[in-house]
Amino acid sequence: MRRVYCDESGYTGNNLYSKDQPHFVYASVSLEPEEAKELIEKASDVYRLSGEELKGKRITKHKKGKAAALWLIEQIGRSSSAICSDKMYALSGKLYEYIFEPVLARQSSIFYGIEFHRFIADVLYVHLITKQTHAEELLSNFELSMRKKDFQHIDELFSPPIMQGQMSDFIRDIMTFAVCHRDKIVEELEGLRGNIGAGTWVLELSMTALHGILAKWGEDGEQLDVYCDSSKPLAAQSSFFDMMIGRQDRQYISFGGKKHLYTYNLYQKVQFADSVVTPGIQLADILAGSLAFSLKNRDDLFSEQCLNLCVQNEIIHPHSIFTTLEYADITSRAGFVNAMLLKELMRRTLVKEDLFVDIVDFIRAMHYQYPEWRRKLST
C-alpha cells in the first residue's frame, strides 16, 4: 500500500481571476508517516524553525525557511508530485468548456483531436495578457456568472452593447458564437443549478488536480491510502473518489493523442486530516507553497533553485495547466487550421448551417491549403 499526503497553495475557489495569487499548486508526497515526521523534525532542528507546524506560506518569507524548503524538496525528490496551474489560463480553458463544448459536444472528439480547445484558450490568453479591449471584461463576466450560477450575467455578457467599440475579430467571434448559440449554452449551464457538488465548485481546480495526482500514483497498481488537508470542494465531491475504493480494473481515456489512466485503487475514503498532527501534509504544503512562490517570483534566487530541483526530480505533473502559446501561432499549420475552422464555424452559425456536415473534409482541406498559404505569406 502506498500512502499519499496532499495539500495546496494559491487556492481561491471559483475565483480564478486573481492577480494577487496567479497560480494554484496541488502537491502530494508519498512517504511513510515515520519518514515524514523525521524530515519535519530534522528541518525544524537544523534550520531553527519555530511554530506548531511548518507552513509553505510562512517558510518562504525568510532566509532560513527558504533553505529548509530547498533541503526538504531535495529529500522528498521523486517521492512527490505537484500539479501547477496558471489560473488565468485555466479560466480561458474553462470558457471553451462551457461556451464552445455544449454546442460542439455531438462531435467533440473531432475538435479535441485537432486541439481546437487549446487554440481558443491560447488566443484568448494572449488577448488577456496583452490587455486587448474587452478580453478582461469577457473573462471576468464569464467567471462571475459561473461562480454565482446567476446566468443573468451570461445574458449581459452576450448582449449587443458589449460589442461596441474597438474589439479584435477573435473576441467578436467568441461573443457572436455565444449569442447565436445562447439557448444551447444556457441549457447546459442551467443543469449546474441542481448539482450541489460539481455545480457549486464548477471553476475551482483542486478536484481535477487531486484526480490527476492519484492517477499518477496509481500507475504501478499499488493501493493508495490518501490523506488531504481539509477542503470544502473535495469534501463536497468525495463521492467521485469513493467509486475508486477497492477498484482493481484499469480504465484509460484518450486525450490530446495520449492515453491517460482514469481509475486507481483506493484503500478507503479520502481522509481529511489535521496538518498540525500529520507531517506528510506539512511536507505537501511546503512543496505547494514553495512552487506557488517560485512561479510568481521568477527573479528570486530561491525560485530558480526550487524550480530546478522540481524539474530535475520530475516533480511537476504533466497535467499542469500552463501554455507556451504555441497554439496561438496562426503561422503554424495547427494555428492556421484552427483559425480557419473558427471562421468556418462562425460562417455556418450566421447562415444557420449544420456545424458538423463535412467538417472533417473542411479540416483536411485546410491542412492541404496550408503550404500554399504559408508560401504566399512569406513572399
C-alpha positions as CSV (number, residue, x, y, z in Angstrom):
1,M,0.0,0.0,0.0
2,R,1.2,3.5,-0.8
3,R,0.4,6.4,1.5
4,V,-0.1,9.8,-0.2
5,Y,-0.4,13.1,1.6
6,C,-1.8,16.2,-0.3
7,D,-2.1,19.9,0.2
8,E,-2.5,23.0,-1.9
9,S,-1.3,26.6,-2.2
10,G,-2.9,29.6,-4.0
11,Y,-6.5,28.3,-3.5
12,T,-9.1,30.9,-4.4
13,G,-12.0,28.5,-5.1
14,N,-14.1,29.5,-8.0
15,N,-12.4,32.9,-8.2
16,L,-9.7,32.2,-10.8
17,Y,-9.4,35.8,-11.8
18,S,-6.9,36.5,-9.0
19,K,-4.0,38.8,-9.7
20,D,-2.6,38.5,-6.2
21,Q,-2.4,34.7,-6.4
22,P,-1.9,33.9,-10.0
23,H,-1.0,30.2,-9.6
24,F,-2.7,27.3,-7.9
25,V,-0.5,24.3,-6.9
26,Y,-1.8,21.0,-5.6
27,A,1.1,18.9,-4.2
28,S,1.5,15.4,-3.0
29,V,4.1,13.4,-1.1
30,S,4.3,9.6,-0.9
31,L,6.1,8.6,2.3
32,E,5.5,6.5,5.4
33,P,4.4,8.6,8.4
34,E,7.6,8.0,10.3
35,E,9.7,9.2,7.4
36,A,7.7,12.4,7.0
37,K,7.9,13.1,10.8
38,E,11.6,12.6,10.8
39,L,12.1,15.0,7.9
40,I,10.0,17.7,9.5
41,E,11.7,17.4,12.9
42,K,15.2,17.5,11.3
43,A,14.4,20.5,9.2
44,S,13.0,22.3,12.2
45,D,16.1,21.5,14.3
46,V,18.8,22.2,11.7
47,Y,17.3,25.4,10.4
48,R,16.0,26.5,13.8
49,L,12.4,26.9,12.7
50,S,9.7,27.5,15.3
51,G,6.0,27.1,15.3
52,E,3.5,24.3,15.8
53,E,3.8,23.2,12.2
54,L,5.8,24.2,9.1
55,K,3.7,26.1,6.6
56,G,4.6,26.8,3.0
57,K,3.4,30.4,3.0
58,R,5.5,31.3,6.1
59,I,8.6,29.3,5.2
60,T,9.2,31.2,2.0
61,K,9.3,34.6,3.8
62,H,12.7,34.3,5.3
63,K,16.2,33.0,4.5
64,K,16.2,30.1,7.0
65,G,12.8,29.0,5.8
66,K,13.8,29.0,2.2
67,A,16.9,27.0,2.9
68,A,14.8,24.5,4.8
69,A,12.3,24.3,2.0
70,L,15.0,23.5,-0.6
71,W,16.5,20.9,1.6
72,L,13.1,19.2,2.1
73,I,12.3,19.3,-1.6
74,E,15.6,17.7,-2.3
75,Q,14.9,14.9,0.3
76,I,11.4,14.1,-1.0
77,G,12.5,14.3,-4.6
78,R,10.8,11.6,-6.7
79,S,8.5,10.7,-3.8
80,S,6.5,13.8,-4.7
81,S,4.4,15.2,-7.5
82,A,2.6,18.5,-8.0
83,I,0.1,19.9,-10.5
84,C,0.6,23.6,-11.1
85,S,-1.9,25.9,-12.8
86,D,-1.8,29.4,-14.2
87,K,-5.3,30.4,-13.1
88,M,-5.9,32.9,-15.8
89,Y,-5.1,30.3,-18.5
90,A,-7.2,27.8,-16.7
91,L,-10.1,30.3,-16.8
92,S,-9.5,30.7,-20.5
93,G,-9.8,26.9,-20.9
94,K,-13.0,26.9,-18.8
95,L,-14.6,29.3,-21.2
96,Y,-14.1,26.9,-24.0
97,E,-15.5,24.1,-21.8
98,Y,-18.7,26.0,-21.1
99,I,-19.2,28.1,-24.2
100,F,-18.0,26.0,-27.1
101,E,-18.2,22.5,-25.7
102,P,-22.0,22.4,-25.2
103,V,-22.5,23.4,-28.9
104,L,-19.8,21.1,-30.3
105,A,-20.5,18.2,-28.0
106,R,-22.0,15.9,-30.6
107,Q,-18.7,15.8,-32.4
108,S,-16.4,16.9,-29.7
109,S,-13.7,14.3,-30.4
110,I,-13.0,16.0,-33.8
111,F,-12.4,19.3,-32.2
112,Y,-10.3,18.0,-29.3
113,G,-8.4,15.9,-31.8
114,I,-7.0,18.9,-33.6
115,E,-6.5,20.8,-30.3
116,F,-9.2,23.4,-31.2
117,H,-9.8,23.9,-27.4
118,R,-6.1,24.8,-26.9
119,F,-6.3,27.2,-29.8
120,I,-9.2,29.1,-28.3
121,A,-7.6,29.1,-24.8
122,D,-4.2,30.2,-26.1
123,V,-5.5,33.0,-28.3
124,L,-7.8,34.2,-25.5
125,Y,-4.9,34.2,-23.0
126,V,-2.8,36.2,-25.5
127,H,-5.6,38.8,-25.6
128,L,-5.7,38.8,-21.8
129,I,-2.0,39.3,-21.1
130,T,-1.7,42.0,-23.9
131,K,-4.7,43.8,-22.4
132,Q,-6.8,43.7,-25.6
133,T,-10.1,45.6,-25.4
134,H,-12.9,43.6,-23.8
135,A,-10.8,40.5,-23.1
136,E,-10.7,41.1,-19.3
137,E,-14.4,42.1,-19.4
138,L,-15.3,38.9,-21.2
139,L,-13.5,36.6,-18.8
140,S,-14.4,38.4,-15.6
141,N,-18.1,38.4,-16.6
142,F,-17.9,34.8,-17.5
143,E,-16.3,33.9,-14.2
144,L,-18.9,35.9,-12.2
145,S,-21.7,34.1,-13.9
146,M,-20.2,30.7,-13.3
147,R,-19.4,31.5,-9.6
148,K,-22.9,32.7,-8.8
149,K,-24.7,30.4,-11.1
150,D,-26.5,33.6,-12.0
151,F,-27.0,33.4,-15.7
152,Q,-28.3,36.9,-16.0
153,H,-24.7,37.8,-16.1
154,I,-24.3,35.4,-19.0
155,D,-27.1,37.4,-20.7
156,E,-25.2,40.6,-20.1
157,L,-22.0,39.0,-21.4
158,F,-23.8,38.1,-24.6
159,S,-25.7,41.3,-25.0
160,P,-25.1,43.6,-28.1
161,P,-23.9,46.7,-26.1
162,I,-20.7,45.0,-25.1
163,M,-19.9,44.6,-28.8
164,Q,-19.5,48.3,-29.2
165,G,-16.0,49.9,-29.6
166,Q,-12.6,48.6,-30.5
167,M,-12.6,44.8,-30.4
168,S,-10.5,42.1,-32.1
169,D,-12.1,39.8,-34.6
170,F,-11.4,36.9,-32.3
171,I,-13.2,38.4,-29.3
172,R,-16.1,39.4,-31.5
173,D,-16.3,35.8,-32.9
174,I,-16.4,34.3,-29.4
175,M,-19.2,36.7,-28.4
176,T,-21.1,36.2,-31.6
177,F,-20.8,32.4,-31.3
178,A,-22.2,32.7,-27.7
179,V,-25.1,35.0,-28.8
180,C,-26.1,32.8,-31.6
181,H,-25.9,29.6,-29.6
182,R,-27.2,31.1,-26.4
183,D,-30.1,28.7,-25.8
184,K,-27.9,25.6,-26.0
185,I,-25.2,27.2,-23.7
186,V,-27.7,28.3,-21.1
187,E,-29.4,24.9,-21.2
188,E,-26.1,23.3,-20.3
189,L,-25.4,25.9,-17.5
190,E,-28.8,25.6,-16.0
191,G,-28.0,21.9,-15.3
192,L,-25.4,23.1,-12.8
193,R,-28.0,24.7,-10.5
194,G,-29.2,21.4,-9.1
195,N,-25.7,19.9,-8.8
196,I,-24.7,20.6,-5.2
197,G,-21.2,19.1,-5.7
198,A,-19.7,19.8,-9.1
199,G,-22.2,22.6,-9.8
200,T,-21.1,24.6,-6.7
201,W,-17.4,24.2,-7.5
202,V,-17.5,24.4,-11.2
203,L,-14.4,26.6,-11.7
204,E,-12.1,25.5,-8.8
205,L,-9.2,23.3,-9.7
206,S,-8.5,21.0,-6.7
207,M,-10.9,18.3,-7.7
208,T,-9.3,17.6,-11.1
209,A,-5.8,18.2,-9.6
210,L,-6.3,15.5,-7.0
211,H,-7.7,13.1,-9.6
212,G,-4.6,13.7,-11.8
213,I,-2.3,13.2,-8.8
214,L,-3.9,9.9,-7.7
215,A,-3.9,8.6,-11.3
216,K,-0.2,9.2,-11.4
217,W,0.5,7.4,-8.1
218,G,-1.8,4.6,-9.1
219,E,0.1,3.8,-12.3
220,D,2.0,1.0,-10.7
221,G,-1.1,-0.7,-9.5
222,E,-0.5,-0.2,-5.7
223,Q,-3.4,0.5,-3.5
224,L,-3.5,4.1,-2.3
225,D,-4.2,5.4,1.2
226,V,-4.8,9.1,0.8
227,Y,-4.8,12.0,3.3
228,C,-5.6,15.6,2.4
229,D,-5.8,18.8,4.3
230,S,-9.4,19.9,4.9
231,S,-11.1,21.1,1.7
232,K,-14.7,22.1,1.1
233,P,-14.8,21.3,-2.6
234,L,-13.1,17.9,-2.2
235,A,-15.5,17.0,0.6
236,A,-18.5,18.1,-1.4
237,Q,-17.4,15.9,-4.4
238,S,-15.9,13.0,-2.4
239,S,-18.4,10.5,-3.9
240,F,-16.3,10.6,-7.1
241,F,-13.3,9.2,-5.2
242,D,-15.5,6.7,-3.3
243,M,-16.0,5.0,-6.7
244,M,-12.3,4.2,-6.7
245,I,-12.3,2.3,-3.4
246,G,-11.1,-1.3,-3.9
247,R,-11.1,-0.8,-7.7
248,Q,-8.6,-3.1,-9.5
249,D,-9.6,-2.6,-13.1
250,R,-7.6,-0.1,-15.2
251,Q,-9.5,2.2,-17.4
252,Y,-7.9,4.7,-19.7
253,I,-9.2,7.8,-21.6
254,S,-7.6,9.2,-24.7
255,F,-7.0,12.9,-24.7
256,G,-4.6,15.0,-26.7
257,G,-3.4,12.0,-28.7
258,K,-2.3,10.2,-25.5
259,K,-3.9,7.6,-23.2
260,H,-4.3,8.6,-19.5
261,L,-5.2,6.3,-16.6
262,Y,-8.6,7.2,-15.3
263,T,-9.1,4.6,-12.5
264,Y,-7.0,3.7,-9.4
265,N,-7.4,1.6,-6.3
266,L,-8.1,3.4,-3.1
267,Y,-7.8,1.6,0.2
268,Q,-10.5,3.7,1.9
269,K,-12.3,7.0,1.6
270,V,-10.0,10.0,1.1
271,Q,-9.2,11.1,4.6
272,F,-9.3,14.8,5.6
273,A,-6.6,15.2,8.3
274,D,-5.3,17.9,10.6
275,S,-2.0,19.1,9.2
276,V,-0.7,20.0,12.7
277,V,-0.5,16.3,13.6
278,T,0.1,15.0,10.0
279,P,3.8,15.6,8.9
280,G,3.1,14.3,5.5
281,I,0.6,17.0,4.8
282,Q,3.0,19.6,6.1
283,L,5.6,18.4,3.5
284,A,3.0,18.6,0.8
285,D,2.1,22.2,2.0
286,I,5.8,23.2,1.9
287,L,6.2,21.9,-1.6
288,A,3.0,23.6,-2.8
289,G,3.8,26.9,-1.1
290,S,7.4,26.9,-2.5
291,L,6.2,26.2,-6.0
292,A,3.5,28.9,-5.8
293,F,6.0,31.4,-4.5
294,S,8.6,30.4,-7.2
295,L,6.1,30.7,-10.1
296,K,5.1,34.2,-9.0
297,N,8.6,35.5,-8.2
298,R,10.7,34.1,-11.0
299,D,13.6,36.6,-10.4
300,D,14.2,35.3,-6.8
301,L,17.2,33.1,-6.4
302,F,15.2,30.7,-4.3
303,S,12.6,30.4,-7.1
304,E,15.3,29.4,-9.6
305,Q,16.7,26.8,-7.2
306,C,13.3,25.4,-6.3
307,L,12.1,25.1,-9.9
308,N,15.4,23.5,-11.0
309,L,15.0,20.9,-8.2
310,C,11.4,20.2,-9.3
311,V,12.4,19.8,-12.9
312,Q,15.4,17.5,-12.0
313,N,13.2,15.3,-9.9
314,E,10.2,15.3,-12.3
315,I,8.0,16.7,-9.6
316,I,5.9,18.9,-11.8
317,H,3.0,16.8,-13.1
318,P,2.4,16.7,-16.9
319,H,-1.2,17.7,-16.4
320,S,-0.1,21.1,-15.1
321,I,-2.0,23.9,-16.7
322,F,0.4,26.2,-18.5
323,T,0.8,27.4,-22.1
324,T,3.7,28.0,-24.4
325,L,1.2,29.9,-26.6
326,E,2.2,27.6,-29.5
327,Y,-1.4,27.1,-30.5
328,A,-1.9,30.8,-30.8
329,D,0.7,31.0,-33.6
330,I,-1.5,31.1,-36.7
331,T,1.5,30.9,-38.9
332,S,1.9,27.3,-37.8
333,R,-0.1,24.6,-39.5
334,A,-2.2,23.8,-36.4
335,G,-2.8,27.5,-35.8
336,F,-3.8,28.1,-39.4
337,V,-6.2,25.2,-39.5
338,N,-7.8,26.1,-36.2
339,A,-8.1,29.8,-37.2
340,M,-9.8,28.8,-40.4
341,L,-12.0,26.3,-38.5
342,L,-13.2,29.1,-36.2
343,K,-14.1,31.3,-39.2
344,E,-16.0,28.4,-40.8
345,L,-17.9,27.7,-37.6
346,M,-18.8,31.4,-37.5
347,R,-19.9,31.4,-41.1
348,R,-22.1,28.3,-40.6
349,T,-23.5,29.8,-37.4
350,L,-24.5,33.1,-39.0
351,V,-26.2,31.4,-42.0
352,K,-27.7,28.7,-39.8
353,E,-26.0,25.8,-41.5
354,D,-25.2,22.5,-39.7
355,L,-21.9,22.8,-37.9
356,F,-20.8,19.2,-38.5
357,V,-21.7,18.2,-42.0
358,D,-18.4,17.6,-43.9
359,I,-16.5,19.3,-41.2
360,V,-13.7,16.7,-41.3
361,D,-13.4,17.3,-45.1
362,F,-13.1,21.0,-44.4
363,I,-10.3,20.4,-41.8
364,R,-8.5,18.1,-44.2
365,A,-8.7,20.8,-47.0
366,M,-7.2,23.4,-44.7
367,H,-4.3,21.1,-44.0
368,Y,-3.7,20.8,-47.7
369,Q,-4.0,24.6,-48.2
370,Y,-1.6,25.5,-45.5
371,P,1.7,25.1,-47.5
372,E,0.4,27.4,-50.3
373,W,-0.9,29.9,-47.8
374,R,2.4,29.9,-46.0
375,R,4.3,30.4,-49.3
376,K,2.2,33.5,-50.1
377,L,2.6,34.8,-46.6
378,S,6.4,34.7,-46.9
379,T,6.5,36.4,-50.3
